[in-house]
Amino acid sequence: MKVLGLDASPREGGNTEKLVRQILAGAEEEGAQTAFYKLSRMSLSPCMGCNEQCRDTGVCEIADDMEGLYGEIREAGAVVLGSPVYMGQMTPQAKAFLDRLVPFLRPDFSMRFAAPKKLFFAFTQGNPDPEAFRVYFDYTEQFLSRMFDMQKTLVIPGTRAPDDILGLEGFPENAREAGRGLAR
Ligand SMILES: Cc1cc2nc3c(=O)[nH]c(=O)nc-3n(C[C@H](O)[C@H](O)[C@H](O)COP(=O)(O)O)c2cc1C
């Protein structure tokens, strides 16, 4: 299986990047092929809403780095989307990526995939309470379960400075185990 890891934090070398890389390392332990992309380093336009012709054609008209990611998603069995919590939600990079998945939706809202793909959210947040944004995480999982085989979201609380995650109890084993589970 191929596991695609996406870091939607704009900060270089931060907690979310470390988290996504450890999840991918866990997937590799189970024999998965992996690929890592940092969305903020890519040219990734928000959806322009054009005439939603992508719903009929399956093709997005915007020429940017999402073209390569569409190919990666088609090949992948699982996608890991790592994001810091920004103002109680995912980052703009993560949201832009999700909005650009509309070409995979047929007009009847079914997906243009031969088999369902796993989608796994991994959030980091400054707030030390892992339940602080539970309503948002649950809503996001529930909404996307119409399109993906949603996996249980991993939340890493209490991260502020870019290396904070390295000092947290349970890391990186929790991330590795999540990656192994995804690839199984
Ligand atoms: C613009 C901005 C908004 C943030 N909003 C929140 C928030 O609402 N709740 C929270 O717990 N942490 C918030 N944080 C903290 C980050 O989620 C946290 O430090 C995260 O681990 C950063 O990930 P990174 O190191 O990969 O950049 C915010 C940080 C920034 C820069």
PDBQT file of the ligand as one rigid body, heavy atoms in Angstrom, charges set to zero:
ROOT
HETATM    1  C1  LIG A 201      -2.158  31.479  13.834  1.00  0.00    +0.000 C 
HETATM    2  C2  LIG A 201      -2.125  30.435  14.919  1.00  0.00    +0.000 A 
HETATM    3  C3  LIG A 201      -3.314  30.058  15.521  1.00  0.00    +0.000 A 
HETATM    4  C4  LIG A 201      -3.307  29.088  16.521  1.00  0.00    +0.000 A 
HETATM    5  N1  LIG A 201      -4.509  28.741  17.085  1.00  0.00    +0.000 NA
HETATM    6  C5  LIG A 201      -4.518  27.792  18.055  1.00  0.00    +0.000 A 
HETATM    7  C6  LIG A 201      -5.744  27.409  18.652  1.00  0.00    +0.000 A 
HETATM    8  O1  LIG A 201      -6.820  27.906  18.325  1.00  0.00    +0.000 OA
HETATM    9  N2  LIG A 201      -5.712  26.458  19.624  1.00  0.00    +0.000 N 
HETATM   10  C7  LIG A 201      -4.537  25.873  20.027  1.00  0.00    +0.000 A 
HETATM   11  O2  LIG A 201      -4.576  25.011  20.909  1.00  0.00    +0.000 OA
HETATM   12  N3  LIG A 201      -3.347  26.195  19.447  1.00  0.00    +0.000 NA
HETATM   13  C8  LIG A 201      -3.319  27.143  18.473  1.00  0.00    +0.000 A 
HETATM   14  N4  LIG A 201      -2.136  27.477  17.880  1.00  0.00    +0.000 N 
HETATM   15  C9  LIG A 201      -0.887  26.744  18.279  1.00  0.00    +0.000 C 
HETATM   16  C10 LIG A 201      -0.546  25.645  17.289  1.00  0.00    +0.000 C 
HETATM   17  O3  LIG A 201      -1.658  24.828  16.970  1.00  0.00    +0.000 OA
HETATM   18  C11 LIG A 201       0.550  24.723  17.841  1.00  0.00    +0.000 C 
HETATM   19  O4  LIG A 201       1.645  25.462  18.322  1.00  0.00    +0.000 OA
HETATM   20  C12 LIG A 201       1.010  23.716  16.798  1.00  0.00    +0.000 C 
HETATM   21  O5  LIG A 201       1.703  22.662  17.409  1.00  0.00    +0.000 OA
HETATM   22  C13 LIG A 201       1.906  24.358  15.738  1.00  0.00    +0.000 C 
HETATM   23  O6  LIG A 201       2.288  23.358  14.816  1.00  0.00    +0.000 OA
HETATM   24  P1  LIG A 201       3.683  23.466  14.008  1.00  0.00    +0.000 P 
HETATM   25  O7  LIG A 201       4.773  23.410  15.035  1.00  0.00    +0.000 OA
HETATM   26  O8  LIG A 201       3.677  22.293  13.094  1.00  0.00    +0.000 OA
HETATM   27  O9  LIG A 201       3.643  24.765  13.273  1.00  0.00    +0.000 OA
HETATM   28  C14 LIG A 201      -2.095  28.462  16.903  1.00  0.00    +0.000 A 
HETATM   29  C15 LIG A 201      -0.891  28.852  16.288  1.00  0.00    +0.000 A 
HETATM   30  C16 LIG A 201      -0.897  29.821  15.313  1.00  0.00    +0.000 A 
HETATM   31  C17 LIG A 201       0.406  30.226  14.649  1.00  0.00    +0.000 C 
ENDROOT
TORSDOF 0
